[in-house]
C-alpha cells in the first residue's frame, strides 16, 4: 500500500469522510488514491479559501473534522484567512498541505517555502512525516489532535515522495480526549456570586451555544435573574422558537458597554472576556464596565454544558424555563429595503434551516426578525476575516444534505470567495444565497469616522466604493451554473426566496440596496 492510500484509509477509519481540496502536482498521488480507497468524498474548490471555509462549515454541523488538501505554501497561504476563522471558532479541521519530495527541497525550487512557519499561525498541531511508514500514524494523530478539546486546526505537511512510496498499511484510529469536567468547587463559587443579589450576566459561547447548554443557561438565568448573553460571533448558535432567548453582544464596542451597563458580575462560559475588535482613540479595549468582576465558569476545552447544568442545580433552578415563543413578521410588500428583506427572511425561514451569516451591515435587522422562527442554526464570522460566509454555507450543505442552507452575504465579502457558487453547482448543494448589494464596504465608511480619521476626500471615499463598475451578481452566479435573480419588489423577493428554500440545488437572489447602506 502506497503512502497516499495509507493516508486516506487512516483518515476514513478515523471518521474523516470528506476532503475539500484544490490540489497541485505534489498532491497528485493523493488525488489518484481517491479511486482506490473507498469512503472518502473529494469536493473540489476553485480557490483554497473556499476549501478551508467549507471544512470549517462541515465540522460546525457534524462535530467532526473534514480534511482539506492544499498545494504547498502558496496554496496554504490562499486558505489562511478561513483557517484563521476556524481557529477562532475552535473548529476541528485536518489540514493536509502537500510538500516537495524530501530529496527535492535542497534545490530551492520556485514553489519552495517554509510551510510549517505559515501553518503555525493557525494550527494548534503540526507534523511532517519524513518516511512512508510515518504517514498512517501521523494522520491518525492529526485527527485526534483536531478534536482538542477545544477543537483546532491540525496540519499535516505531506512530502510528495512519502505518498508514492510503499507505506505498509494504515494506522488505527487514535483516541481523542473528552472535555474536562469543571470542578464542583468552581461551580459553587459562581453560584454564591450569582445568588448574592448583585446584577449579573451570563455570557456563553463555543459549545455553550448549543441547545442543551442554552436550556441549562436559561435555568440559571431564571434562578438568578442574570442577563443571558452570547458572544458576538458564535460558531454555531441554536436559536428560534422553543429555545431560550439569547441576546448576542454587539459588534461596536460602545454598544457592548451599553449592554453590560450596570452589570456587577459577568460569568463567562466557553468564551473570552469581551474586548473591542480594534483600538479606537480615547476608547477602552477591554469591554468590562468599571466595577464589574469577571468570573470563569468553564474555559474552552472544559465541559461547559455539564457546568451550566450543575450551576442550575446548585442554584435550585426550575426544570422548565421561559423560551422564545413562535412568532414571525408579516410577509412584506412594496419597496425593497434591508429591513423588509430581514422581515421576509423571518417570515419564510424553514424549520431546521442552517443560516451562514455574513450579511454584515445590511443584515442589522435579520437576527431580530428571525428570533421566533422555527428552530434553526446560526453560523457566524468567528474570526472576523471576511470571505467566510459562502464557503461555510457550502460545507454545511455537504454536512447536512437534508437541511436547507441559507447564505446571507454582503457584496464586498461575497467577492472574496465567490467561487463557492461553482462548488455548490457542481455538488448540487441546497444553498440559497442572498447577496446584499449596496456597492460599498459600508462598515468601513462607519469605521472611518470611529477611528478619528480626517473627513474623507474623494480618494479615500473611492477606496470604500465598489460600485464603479457595478457588480452584477446575477450574471456572476449564472456564469458558475447557479440559478439567479434580481427581484424589483418585496413581493418578488418573497416569491423567489420561498421557492429557493423549498427547492433543490443552489440559488442566488441579489438584493440591490441604496449606495453605501
C-alpha positions as CSV (number, residue, x, y, z in Angstrom):
1,X,0.0,0.0,0.0
2,X,1.4,3.4,-1.0
3,X,1.6,6.3,1.4
4,X,-1.3,8.1,-0.1
5,X,-3.5,5.1,0.2
6,X,-2.5,4.6,3.8
7,X,-3.2,8.2,4.5
8,X,-6.7,8.2,3.1
9,X,-7.6,4.8,4.6
10,X,-6.4,6.1,8.0
11,X,-8.5,9.2,7.7
12,X,-11.6,7.3,6.7
13,X,-11.2,4.8,9.5
14,X,-10.8,7.7,11.9
15,X,-14.1,9.2,10.8
16,X,-12.9,11.8,8.3
17,X,-15.1,11.2,5.2
18,X,-14.8,14.4,3.2
19,X,-11.8,16.3,1.8
20,X,-12.3,19.8,0.4
21,X,-9.4,20.4,-2.0
22,X,-7.6,22.4,-4.5
23,X,-4.6,20.1,-5.4
24,X,-1.4,20.6,-7.4
25,X,1.4,18.5,-8.7
26,X,2.7,17.5,-5.3
27,X,-0.7,16.1,-4.3
28,X,-1.4,14.0,-7.4
29,X,-0.8,10.7,-5.6
30,X,-3.4,11.6,-3.0
31,X,-5.9,12.5,-5.8
32,X,-5.2,9.2,-7.6
33,X,-5.7,7.2,-4.4
34,X,-9.3,8.5,-4.1
35,X,-10.3,6.0,-6.8
36,X,-8.6,3.1,-4.9
37,X,-9.7,3.8,-1.3
38,X,-13.5,3.8,-0.8
39,X,-15.1,6.1,1.8
40,X,-13.6,9.5,1.1
41,X,-15.6,12.1,-0.8
42,X,-13.5,14.6,-2.6
43,X,-15.0,18.1,-3.1
44,X,-13.2,20.4,-5.5
45,X,-12.9,24.1,-4.8
46,X,-11.6,26.6,-7.3
47,X,-9.9,28.6,-4.5
48,X,-8.2,27.4,-1.4
49,X,-10.2,29.8,0.8
50,X,-13.3,28.0,-0.3
51,X,-11.9,24.7,0.7
52,X,-10.8,25.8,4.1
53,X,-14.0,27.6,4.9
54,X,-16.1,24.7,3.7
55,X,-14.1,22.4,6.0
56,X,-15.0,24.8,8.8
57,X,-18.7,24.8,8.0
58,X,-18.8,21.0,7.7
59,X,-17.2,20.5,11.1
60,X,-19.5,23.0,12.8
61,X,-22.5,21.0,11.7
62,X,-21.2,17.5,12.2
63,X,-18.9,17.9,15.2
64,X,-16.2,16.0,13.4
65,X,-13.4,17.2,11.1
66,X,-13.3,17.3,7.4
67,X,-9.9,17.4,5.7
68,X,-8.5,19.9,3.3
69,X,-5.9,19.3,0.6
70,X,-3.8,22.3,-0.3
71,X,-0.8,22.8,-2.7
72,X,2.4,23.8,-0.9
73,X,3.0,27.0,0.9
74,X,1.2,29.3,-1.5
75,X,-1.9,27.1,-1.5
76,X,-1.9,27.1,2.3
77,X,-1.5,30.9,2.2
78,X,-4.5,31.3,0.0
79,X,-6.6,29.3,2.5
80,X,-5.2,31.0,5.6
81,X,-7.9,33.6,6.3
82,X,-10.6,30.9,6.7
83,X,-8.3,28.7,8.7
84,X,-7.9,31.8,11.0
85,X,-11.7,31.8,11.3
86,X,-11.7,28.1,12.1
87,X,-9.1,28.6,14.8
88,X,-11.0,31.4,16.4
89,X,-14.1,29.2,16.3
90,X,-12.4,26.2,17.8
91,X,-13.4,24.1,14.8
92,X,-11.7,20.7,14.2
93,X,-10.0,20.7,10.8
94,X,-7.4,18.2,9.4
95,X,-5.4,20.4,7.1
96,X,-3.2,18.5,4.7
97,X,-0.6,20.5,2.8
98,X,1.5,19.0,0.0
99,X,5.2,19.5,0.2
100,X,8.1,18.9,-2.2
101,X,9.7,15.5,-2.0
102,X,12.2,15.2,0.8
103,X,15.2,15.0,-1.5
104,X,14.0,17.9,-3.7
105,X,13.8,20.5,-1.0
106,X,17.5,21.2,-1.1
107,X,17.3,22.7,-4.6
108,X,15.1,25.6,-3.6
109,X,12.5,25.1,-6.4
110,X,10.3,28.1,-7.3
111,X,7.4,27.0,-5.0
112,X,9.7,26.2,-2.0
113,X,8.6,27.9,1.2
114,X,8.6,27.4,5.0
115,X,5.2,25.6,5.2
116,X,5.4,24.9,8.9
117,X,6.0,28.6,9.6
118,X,3.0,29.6,7.6
119,X,0.8,26.9,9.2
120,X,1.9,27.9,12.7
121,X,-0.2,31.0,12.5
122,X,-3.4,29.0,12.5
123,X,-2.6,25.5,13.7
124,X,-2.6,24.0,17.1
125,X,-0.7,20.9,15.9
126,X,1.7,20.4,13.0
127,X,3.5,17.3,11.9
128,X,5.6,16.4,8.8
129,X,6.1,12.6,8.2
130,X,9.6,12.0,6.6
131,X,9.0,8.4,5.7
132,X,6.0,6.5,4.3
133,X,5.8,4.4,7.5
134,X,5.0,7.6,9.4
135,X,2.1,8.7,7.3
136,X,-0.6,6.5,8.8
137,X,0.3,7.1,12.5
138,X,0.8,10.9,11.9
139,X,-2.6,11.0,10.1
140,X,-4.3,9.2,13.0
141,X,-2.6,11.6,15.4
142,X,-3.8,14.6,13.3
143,X,-7.4,13.6,13.6
144,X,-7.2,13.1,17.3
145,X,-5.4,16.4,17.7
146,X,-8.0,18.3,15.7
147,X,-10.7,17.4,18.3
148,X,-8.7,19.1,21.1
149,X,-10.6,19.9,23.2
150,X,-11.1,22.6,22.3
151,X,-11.2,21.9,18.5
152,X,-8.3,23.1,16.5
153,X,-6.6,23.1,13.1
154,X,-4.2,20.1,12.9
155,X,-1.9,20.5,9.9
156,X,-0.2,17.5,8.3
157,X,2.6,18.6,5.9
158,X,3.0,15.8,3.3
159,X,6.1,15.4,1.3
160,X,5.3,14.0,-2.2
161,X,7.7,11.1,-2.0
162,X,6.1,9.7,1.2
163,X,2.8,9.4,-0.8
164,X,4.2,7.4,-3.7
165,X,6.5,5.0,-1.8
166,X,5.3,1.8,-0.1
167,X,3.9,2.5,3.4
168,X,2.9,-0.9,4.7
169,X,-0.6,0.0,5.7
170,X,-2.9,2.4,7.5
171,X,-2.9,3.2,11.3
172,X,-5.8,2.5,13.6
173,X,-7.8,5.5,14.9
174,X,-6.2,7.2,17.9
175,X,-8.5,8.1,20.8
176,X,-9.2,11.8,21.3
177,X,-9.6,13.5,24.7
178,X,-13.0,14.4,26.1
179,X,-13.8,17.9,27.6
180,X,-12.5,18.2,31.2
181,X,-15.1,18.3,33.9
182,X,-15.4,21.6,35.7
183,X,-14.6,21.3,39.5
184,X,-17.7,21.5,41.6
185,X,-15.9,24.0,43.8
186,X,-15.8,26.5,41.0
187,X,-19.4,25.9,40.2
188,X,-20.3,26.5,43.8
189,X,-18.2,29.7,43.9
190,X,-20.0,31.1,40.9
191,X,-23.4,30.1,42.4
192,X,-22.6,32.1,45.5
193,X,-21.8,35.2,43.4
194,X,-25.0,34.8,41.3
195,X,-27.2,34.3,44.4
196,X,-25.8,37.3,46.3
197,X,-28.3,39.7,44.8
198,X,-26.0,41.9,42.7
199,X,-26.8,42.3,39.0
200,X,-25.1,39.6,36.9
201,X,-24.9,38.4,33.3
202,X,-24.1,35.0,31.9
203,X,-22.0,35.2,28.7
204,X,-22.0,32.0,26.7
205,X,-20.0,30.9,23.6
206,X,-18.5,27.9,21.9
207,X,-20.1,24.7,23.0
208,X,-22.3,26.6,25.3
209,X,-24.2,28.0,22.3
210,X,-25.9,24.7,21.7
211,X,-29.4,23.5,22.7
212,X,-28.7,21.6,25.9
213,X,-26.3,24.2,27.2
214,X,-28.7,27.0,26.4
215,X,-31.5,25.3,28.2
216,X,-29.3,25.0,31.2
217,X,-28.2,28.6,30.9
218,X,-31.9,29.6,30.7
219,X,-32.4,27.8,34.0
220,X,-29.5,29.7,35.6
221,X,-30.9,33.0,34.3
222,X,-34.3,32.2,35.7
223,X,-33.0,31.3,39.2
224,X,-30.5,34.2,39.5
225,X,-32.1,37.0,37.4
226,X,-28.9,37.1,35.3
227,X,-29.0,38.6,31.8
228,X,-28.4,35.9,29.2
229,X,-25.9,36.9,26.5
230,X,-23.9,35.2,23.7
231,X,-20.6,36.2,22.3
232,X,-20.7,38.5,19.2
233,X,-19.9,35.8,16.6
234,X,-20.7,32.3,17.9
235,X,-19.5,29.4,15.7
236,X,-22.9,27.7,15.9
237,X,-25.8,29.2,17.8
238,X,-29.0,27.1,18.0
239,X,-31.9,29.5,18.2
240,X,-35.6,30.1,17.4
241,X,-38.9,29.2,18.9
242,X,-38.7,26.8,21.9
243,X,-35.2,27.8,22.9
244,X,-34.2,30.5,25.5
245,X,-33.9,33.9,24.0
246,X,-30.3,35.0,23.9
247,X,-29.0,38.5,23.2
248,X,-25.8,38.5,21.2
249,X,-23.2,41.1,22.1
250,X,-23.0,43.8,19.5
251,X,-20.1,44.4,17.1
252,X,-19.5,48.0,18.2
253,X,-17.6,48.5,21.4
254,X,-19.8,51.3,22.7
255,X,-22.9,49.1,22.2
256,X,-21.3,46.3,24.2
257,X,-20.6,48.7,27.0
258,X,-24.3,49.7,26.9
259,X,-25.4,46.1,27.0
260,X,-23.2,45.5,30.1
261,X,-24.0,48.7,31.8
262,X,-24.9,48.1,35.5
263,X,-23.6,44.5,35.5
264,X,-21.6,43.8,38.6
265,X,-20.7,40.2,37.9
266,X,-20.0,38.7,34.4
267,X,-19.9,34.9,34.3
268,X,-18.2,33.6,31.1
269,X,-18.8,30.2,29.7
270,X,-16.6,28.7,27.0
271,X,-15.8,32.2,25.6
272,X,-13.5,35.1,26.3
273,X,-13.9,38.3,28.2
274,X,-15.3,40.9,25.7
275,X,-12.7,43.1,24.0
276,X,-13.0,45.6,21.2
277,X,-12.4,44.3,17.7
278,X,-10.0,47.2,17.2
279,X,-8.3,50.0,19.1
280,X,-10.0,53.5,18.9
281,X,-8.7,56.8,20.2
282,X,-9.9,57.5,23.7
283,X,-12.0,54.3,23.9
284,X,-11.3,51.2,26.1
285,X,-10.1,48.0,24.6
286,X,-11.4,45.8,27.4
287,X,-15.1,46.0,27.4
288,X,-15.9,45.3,31.0
289,X,-17.6,48.2,32.8
290,X,-15.9,49.7,35.8
291,X,-16.9,47.9,39.0
292,X,-17.8,44.7,37.1
293,X,-15.9,41.4,38.1
294,X,-15.4,38.6,35.6
295,X,-15.9,35.1,36.8
296,X,-14.9,32.0,34.8
297,X,-17.4,29.1,34.9
298,X,-16.0,26.9,32.1
299,X,-12.9,27.6,29.9
300,X,-12.6,26.4,26.3
301,X,-11.9,22.6,26.5
302,X,-13.9,22.2,29.6
303,X,-17.4,20.6,29.8
304,X,-19.5,23.9,29.5
305,X,-22.8,22.1,29.2
306,X,-22.2,20.0,32.3
307,X,-21.0,23.1,34.2
308,X,-24.2,25.0,33.3
309,X,-26.4,22.1,34.3
310,X,-24.5,21.7,37.6
311,X,-24.8,25.5,38.3
312,X,-28.5,25.4,37.6
313,X,-28.9,22.5,40.1
314,X,-26.8,24.3,42.8
315,X,-29.0,27.4,42.4
316,X,-32.2,25.3,42.7
317,X,-33.3,26.5,39.3
318,X,-36.6,25.3,37.8
319,X,-36.6,22.5,35.3
320,X,-38.8,24.4,32.9
321,X,-37.9,28.0,31.8
322,X,-39.4,30.6,29.5
323,X,-38.4,30.2,25.9
324,X,-38.7,32.2,22.7
325,X,-42.4,32.0,21.6
326,X,-43.2,31.2,18.0
327,X,-43.5,34.5,16.1
328,X,-42.9,35.7,12.5
329,X,-43.1,39.1,10.8
330,X,-45.8,39.6,8.3
331,X,-44.7,38.9,4.7
332,X,-43.6,42.3,3.5
333,X,-44.7,44.0,0.3
334,X,-43.7,47.1,-1.6
335,X,-40.2,48.6,-1.9
336,X,-37.1,46.6,-1.3
337,X,-35.2,47.7,1.8
338,X,-32.7,45.9,4.1
339,X,-35.3,45.8,6.9
340,X,-38.0,44.5,4.6
341,X,-35.7,41.7,3.4
342,X,-35.0,40.8,7.0
343,X,-38.7,40.6,7.7
344,X,-39.2,38.4,4.6
345,X,-36.5,36.0,5.8
346,X,-38.1,35.9,9.2
347,X,-41.5,35.2,7.7
348,X,-40.3,32.4,5.4
349,X,-37.2,30.7,7.0
350,X,-38.0,27.0,7.1
351,X,-37.7,24.8,10.1
352,X,-34.3,23.2,10.5
353,X,-32.6,25.8,8.3
354,X,-28.8,26.4,8.6
355,X,-28.0,30.1,8.3
356,X,-24.5,31.2,7.4
357,X,-24.5,34.9,8.2
358,X,-22.0,37.3,6.6
359,X,-24.6,40.0,5.8
360,X,-22.6,42.5,7.9
361,X,-24.1,46.0,8.0
362,X,-27.1,45.2,5.7
363,X,-28.1,42.3,8.0
364,X,-28.7,44.5,11.0
365,X,-32.4,43.6,11.3
366,X,-32.2,39.9,10.5
367,X,-31.5,38.4,13.9
368,X,-34.5,40.1,15.5
369,X,-36.7,39.2,12.6
370,X,-35.8,35.5,12.8
371,X,-35.8,35.2,16.6
372,X,-39.2,33.5,16.7
373,X,-38.8,31.5,13.6
374,X,-38.9,27.7,13.8
375,X,-35.7,26.2,15.3
376,X,-32.6,26.7,13.2
377,X,-28.8,27.1,13.4
378,X,-26.9,30.3,13.0
379,X,-23.2,30.2,11.9
380,X,-21.2,33.4,12.3
381,X,-18.0,35.1,11.2
382,X,-16.0,33.7,14.1
383,X,-12.6,35.3,13.4
384,X,-13.8,38.5,11.7
385,X,-11.9,37.7,8.4
386,X,-14.5,38.3,5.7
387,X,-15.0,35.8,2.9
388,X,-16.2,33.0,5.2
389,X,-20.0,33.1,4.7
390,X,-20.3,31.3,1.3
391,X,-17.7,28.7,2.0
392,X,-19.1,27.9,5.4
393,X,-22.6,27.5,3.8
394,X,-21.0,25.2,1.2
395,X,-19.5,22.9,3.9
396,X,-22.7,23.0,6.0
397,X,-24.7,21.8,2.9
398,X,-22.3,18.9,2.4
399,X,-22.6,18.0,6.0
400,X,-26.4,18.2,6.2
401,X,-27.9,17.4,2.7
402,X,-31.4,17.0,4.2
403,X,-31.5,20.6,5.6
404,X,-31.9,23.9,3.7
405,X,-29.0,26.2,3.9
406,X,-29.4,30.0,3.7
407,X,-26.3,32.1,3.0
408,X,-26.7,35.8,3.9
409,X,-23.9,37.6,2.1
410,X,-22.6,41.2,1.8
411,X,-21.4,42.2,-1.6
412,X,-17.8,43.0,-0.6
413,X,-17.4,39.8,1.3
414,X,-19.0,37.8,-1.5
415,X,-16.2,38.8,-3.9
416,X,-13.6,37.2,-1.7
417,X,-14.9,33.6,-2.2
418,X,-17.5,33.8,-4.9
419,X,-16.0,30.6,-6.3
420,X,-18.1,28.8,-3.7
421,X,-21.1,29.0,-6.1
422,X,-19.3,26.8,-8.6
423,X,-18.7,24.1,-6.0
424,X,-22.4,24.4,-4.9
425,X,-23.5,23.9,-8.5
426,X,-21.1,21.1,-9.2
427,X,-22.2,19.2,-6.0
428,X,-25.9,20.1,-6.3
429,X,-26.0,21.6,-2.9
430,X,-29.2,23.1,-1.4
431,X,-27.9,26.6,-0.7
432,X,-30.0,29.8,-1.1
433,X,-27.6,32.8,-1.2
434,X,-29.0,36.3,-0.6
435,X,-26.5,38.9,-1.6
436,X,-27.0,42.4,-0.3
437,X,-25.5,44.7,-2.9
438,X,-25.0,48.2,-1.6
439,X,-22.0,49.0,-3.8
440,X,-19.8,49.7,-0.8
441,X,-17.7,48.5,2.1
442,X,-20.3,50.0,4.3
443,X,-18.8,49.0,7.6
444,X,-15.6,50.9,6.7
445,X,-17.5,54.1,6.0
446,X,-18.6,53.8,9.6
447,X,-15.2,52.9,10.9
448,X,-13.6,55.8,9.1
449,X,-15.3,58.2,11.4
450,X,-15.0,56.0,14.5
451,X,-11.2,55.7,14.4
452,X,-10.9,59.5,14.4
453,X,-9.6,59.9,10.8
454,X,-9.8,63.2,9.0
455,X,-13.0,63.7,7.0
456,X,-12.6,61.7,3.8
457,X,-11.7,63.3,0.5
458,X,-12.5,61.8,-3.0
459,X,-9.6,59.4,-3.0
460,X,-10.4,58.0,0.5
461,X,-14.1,57.6,-0.5
462,X,-13.2,55.8,-3.7
463,X,-11.3,53.2,-1.7
464,X,-14.6,52.2,0.1
465,X,-16.8,52.3,-3.0
466,X,-17.2,49.1,-5.0
467,X,-19.8,50.4,-7.4
468,X,-17.6,51.5,-10.3
469,X,-18.2,49.3,-12.2
470,X,-21.4,47.9,-10.6
471,X,-21.2,44.2,-9.6
472,X,-23.7,42.0,-11.4
473,X,-24.2,39.0,-9.1
474,X,-26.9,37.5,-11.3
475,X,-24.5,37.3,-14.2
476,X,-21.7,36.1,-11.9
477,X,-23.8,33.4,-10.4
478,X,-25.2,32.2,-13.8
479,X,-21.7,32.1,-15.1
480,X,-20.9,29.4,-12.5
481,X,-24.0,27.4,-13.1
482,X,-26.2,28.8,-10.3
483,X,-29.8,29.9,-10.9
484,X,-30.0,33.6,-10.0
485,X,-32.5,36.5,-10.0
486,X,-32.7,40.2,-9.0
487,X,-36.2,41.0,-7.7
488,X,-37.6,44.5,-8.1
489,X,-40.2,44.4,-5.3
490,X,-40.6,42.7,-1.9
491,X,-43.4,40.6,-3.4
492,X,-41.0,39.3,-6.0
493,X,-38.3,38.7,-3.3
494,X,-40.7,36.7,-1.1
495,X,-41.8,34.5,-4.0
496,X,-38.3,33.8,-5.1
497,X,-36.9,33.2,-1.6
498,X,-39.8,30.9,-0.7
499,X,-39.3,28.9,-4.0
500,X,-35.5,28.7,-3.5
501,X,-35.6,27.4,0.1
502,X,-38.2,24.8,-0.9
503,X,-36.3,23.6,-3.9
504,X,-33.2,21.6,-4.5
505,X,-29.8,22.9,-5.7
506,X,-28.2,26.3,-5.3
507,X,-30.0,29.6,-6.0
508,X,-28.8,33.2,-5.6
509,X,-31.0,36.2,-5.1
510,X,-29.4,39.6,-5.5
511,X,-30.9,42.4,-3.4
512,X,-29.9,45.9,-4.6
513,X,-29.9,48.5,-1.9
514,X,-29.2,52.2,-1.9
515,X,-25.4,53.0,-2.2
516,X,-23.5,52.6,1.0
517,X,-26.5,51.4,3.0
